[in-house]
Amino acid sequence: MIKGKEKCYIFNFIDGDRGDDSEAFIKAALDYEPIHSWAYVLHDKEYYNQHDMAVRKGGCQRCWADGFLGMEKYANIREYIEDEMSKPPFIGDKKESRWYIFLITDINAVDEEISDRFGMPNKHYMRCLTDKPAIKDAIQMLVNEDRIGVGMGEHHYPDEDVRSNFNFRELMESIHVDPRNPARLDPRYYLPRKTWFSRLFSRGKD
């Protein structure tokens, strides 16, 4: 169980973005006194499906509602959506492999220091978890057992694929969450919605 003097983080990055050996980079970054427990896994068996395309279309609608630079070249939202959906990725295309990292640290760990160690642009590209629903959701995300992963039909990774220095399955199952109070925000989608859409779906890049 997470102790009162600890906090958790969840973040991910594209395989290869931290050099030729991403796992070696992760192992070196984990060698840091404030980090008590850790778990990480490579998601390398993901393919775009109809759920991704529905999310992508919804992202287009939200971008149009918010407004964006260059939108004047489209006569209407339908033309914009058709243009965006005509570009890759398409259903069946393989997603870029990503490393998902979950950390339990000392309560006094500095967000900026954690983000620096893992090469994140800034602390806003990782999420510090405090409420139980979000913590459980983040641990489930390692193997795609979280609400979004299941709902999106994402590949389920076996526990054996997860490298960790603690029993993440035991911790995950020890956190009891009222189904009426799910995680307030899925940790994968911590970016502002336009940024999230453009990076994860429009171009498939970080």
N, C-alpha and C positions, 0 to 999 in steps of 0.2 A: 504494500500500500504506500502511496505517496505520503511522505511526512510533511508536517506543517512547515518545516524549515527547508523545503525543497520546492523547485518549480520545474516545469517541463517545456520543451521546445519541439516543434516539428517544422521541417523544411525539406526541400528537394532541389536537385540540380541535374542538368543533363549530363549523361555519361560522356566523359571526354573534355568537359568544360574546365576541369581542374588538372589538365595534363593527361599524359598517355595512360597513367595508372591511377584511376579514380579511387580505387579501394585503398591503395597505399596512402593517398592524400587524406582520406577519411581517417585511417588508423593513426596517422601522425597528428591530425587535428584533435582526435579524442584524448591524446596524451596531455591532459590539462586538469589540474587539481580540482577546480570547481565541478567538473563533470563526474557524477557518481555512477550513473548507469546509462547505458546506451544500447540502441538497436538500429540496424540499418539493413536495407535490402535493395537489390537492383530490380526495378520493374522493366523487363526487357521482352515481354510477351504481350504487349498491348497493341490492339488494332482499332482504328476508328470504326464505329458502328453507327446505326441509325440514331442511337441516343446522343452520340456526339454531334451529329448533324442537327438534331433538334435543338441542342444547347447552342450550337453555332448560330442557327437562325434566330434564336432568342437573343443572342448577343448582338446580332445585327440590328434587331428592333430596338434594343436599349441604346446602342450607339447612335442610331438615328434620332431617338427621342432626346438624347443628351446634346446632339450636335457634334460635328467634328470638322477639322480642316479638310476642305476639298469636297464636301458633300453637295456643293452647288452644281457639280457636274452631273448629278443625277436628277432626273425629272421628278421622281417620287421614290418612296421607300421600296416599292416592289422592284424597281429597276436596280436599286442599290443591293437588295438581297440577292437578286438573280446574278448580279455581277460577282458578289462575294462567294456565293455558293458554286460558281463555275470554276473557282480556283481550288487547287489542292489545299488541304488534304481531302481525299474522298473516302467513302466507305471501303474498308478492306486495306487501306494504306497502313503501313506499320508506323506506330508512334515512336518518337525518339526515346531511347532508353533513359530512364531517370533513376537516380539514387534517392531513396527516402530515408531520412535520418530522424530518429526520435531520441531525445536526451532528457535525463533527469539530473538537475544540477543543484548546487547549493543555492539557497534563497537569495544570497548576496551576489550571485553571478551577474556580471555586467553584460547586458544585451549586445552592446557594440563589440565587446571582446569575443563573445561567442560567434557573432556574425563575421568578424575579421578572421578568426581561425578557420572558418569553413569557406572563406572566399565569397561570402554573400555581399552584394553591393552595399547594403546597409541593413540595419536591424528590421526594417519594414518588409524585407523579403523572407523573413522567418516569423513564426508565430509563437509567442509565449503563452502557454496554456495555464489557466487557473481553475476553471470549473470542471467538475467531474465528467459531464457529458462530452465536452471537447477533448479531454484527455483520453477517454475511452475510445472516442471516434478516431483520434490520431493513432492510437496503438492498433486499432482494427485496420487502419489504412495501410499498414505495413504489408498485410496479406490481402487487401481489398475486401475486407469484411465490413467496412464502414457502410453507412446508409447510402452514400453516393455511389461507392464502388459496386455495391450489390444492385442498386437501381439502374446503374449505367451498364450492367452486364459485363463488367471488367474481369479480366483473367484473375482467377484465385491462385495466390502463391502459397505453397505449402510452408508450414512452420520451419522446415529444415532449410529453406532458402534465406531465412533471416539470421544474420549474425548478431549476437547480443551477449552481454555479460550478466544477464539476469533472465529469469523466466517471464518473458513478456506475455505469454498466454495466461499464465497464472495471475499476473497483475491485471490484465485486461478483464478476466472473468471475475476478479474480486471487486471491480467497480460496478456497483449497482446503480442503474439510471432509471428514473421514472420515465416510462415511454411518453408521458405527456410533456416531458421537459427534455427534448433532445438537444444535441449540441446547437448552440445559437448560431454558429458560423462554421461551415465545413472548412477545416484548416487548409485545404488545397486552394481555396478561392479567397485568399486573404487580400489580393490586390484589388485596387479600385476597378469597378466593373469594365470600363473601357479598356484599361490596361490589361486586365485579365483576359478579356476576349481577344484582343489583338495579338497578345503574346502566345496564348495557348491554342487558339483555333484559327485565326485569320492567317497566320504565317507559321504556326507550329513551332515558334522559337521562344526562348526566354527573353 
